[in-house]
Amino acid sequence: MRAGLQPIEGPAAWYGADMARNPDWIRSLDDTHRDEIAAALRQVKRAGRTPPQLAREDFPLPRTAGLLTAIARELEDGTGLVRLRGLDVASYSEDDLRLIFWGIGCHLGVPLYQNPRGEIIGEVRDETRSAAPSFTTEAPGGVRSSRARSRSSGPLRFHTDLCDVIALLCVSNAREGGVSKIASAVTIHNEIVRRRPDLAALLFEDYWRARPKDSDAPSEPRNYALPVWGLRDGKFTTQYSRTFVELAQQDPSVPRLTAAQDDALDLLAEVAEQVCLHSAFEQGDIQLLNNHVIYHGRTAYEDDNAAGRERLLLRLWLATPDSRRLPPGFDVLWGAVEPGVLRGGVVQPESGLRAPGN
């Protein structure tokens, strides 16, 4: 059997039901960590340092370093997900939380640009009530962009983001809903190999995608071909957004998706729902996911504006220093395939940078 069409063993191959019963993936800040974070915040405020100028050394966390090192190891070599719990968001202003979130993020990796307008700390909230939302659909009657989906209160399909690790800080919850859905891409791979090896083989072959107009650099080629799954040096990687595949199909110059390719994506989505973990955010949670082995989505949610119960997540995209080597050809999207390098994010149209100062 060819490489990739065999089950992949290891801690990254997990089932949601097992994770729900054994929540070792949830780590907690203790009083020592919280005190150190508060002291680091005071230090950066006295110095007047703010993102993106705020660097790791400006936000010292020597007593929390062991916890963050263990989290980084779990993300790259373990299950690929961690929920860090215990930040007392009620004690801080939203501006303070941005500083804290950025400071912690800098201890795990390099924050990347998330759109061509230089967004470095994203806000995931319902913008559909805004008179001028910060997103567009691709075309009247066309496929809704990923940004439009994420900045609404609707459900999100399983997907990955263009970074080694995505971090989400729950500042506040909606009145109901918005449950995080997390699935092991390795488990999904194993299930499809077992059920339909013919479709599994297709997911290792090229799918044509299109870069969203409202969330990617116009200097990059709009359409590109990339497999959904890849393997190198014994490590799995995936880049998956069905929206990007659908957007490419709007362009008549792009090769048509075959029925079998479509079936493979259908089965991937079906298995993801079957094996995923449903986990509601608690206020102050920081969710960290390795995009190479994890798919994430969410259920729809409903805010209660009158009661002040509005969902707000802060988001960081991180390039991590211990990231895996990617298969040849993946640089068409990532910019580089070497391990531990600055890659991913959105290249800025004027500077050509993927991250502030880099």
C-alpha positions, 0 to 999 in steps of 0.5 A: 500500500502506498505511503499515506494510504495506511493508518497513521498512529500517534497522539494526533489520531484521536476521537472527540468522544475520547477527548470529552471523557479525558480532558487532559488537553485542557491546561490551566493557569494558576495564581503564579501564572496569573500574577506573572501575566499581570506583572508583565502587562504592567511593565509593557504599559509603563513602557508604552509598548503595543502590538506589533512593536511589543516583542516577546522580551517585552512581556517576560514570563519566566515562571510561565515558560514551562507551561508554554513550552509544554503547550508548544510540544503538545501542539506540534508532537501531541494531539495538536490542540490545547485549551488554556483556561484560567485567564480572568478577563473580567479583571482587564479592559479589552485593550489590556486583553489584547496586550496579554494575548499578544504577549502570550502569543509571542512566546509561542510563535511569530504573529502573522498578518491575517488579511492584506489590510494589515490585521494582526489581532483579528476580532471574530464577532457578528458584523452583520449588524454593522452598516459597513461590515469589513467583509464582502461576498465574492459576487452577487449570488456567489459563494460567501467568502470565509471572512463573511462566514466567520464574521457572522453569527452562522455556523462555520464549516470545518477548515484550516487557517493559513498558519501553523497555529491559530489562537483564539481568546474568548473575551465574551460569549453569546447568549447561546451557541457558538460551540467550538467543533474540533476534529483530528484530521489524522483520524479523518484520514485514517477513517477514509483510508479504511472506508474508501481508500480510492477517495483517500488517494484523491485527497493526496492529489491536487485540488484547485483553489482560489484565494478569497478577494477580501482576505488574501494579497492581490499580488499572489496568483488567484488560483492555485492547485494543492492537495488536501493532505500531504506527508513528509518526514512521517508527519501529516499536514493538511490545508482544507477549506471547501469554500476555496475549492468552490470559489475556484469553480466560479472561474471557467479557466479552472479545471472542473472538479470531478464527481469523485473529487467532490465525493471525497470532500463530502466524505471528509465533511461527513467523517469530521462531523462523526469524530469531532469534539464539541467544546463550548468556550468559557470566558477567558479560554485560549484555544490553540490548534495546530492547523496541520493536524486539526480542522475546526468549525463552530455551531451558530450562535445568538447574541443578546445585545440588550443584556451585553452578551455578545460573542467576541473572540480575539484571534492570532495566527502564529508561525511557530519555531518548531513547525514541521517540514511541508511536502514539495509544492506546498510553498505555493500557499505557505511561501516556504516548506522548511521547518521552523521558518516564517511562513503562512499569513497574508503577504502585504501588497506594499511591503511584501511582508508576512509578519510585522517587521519580517 
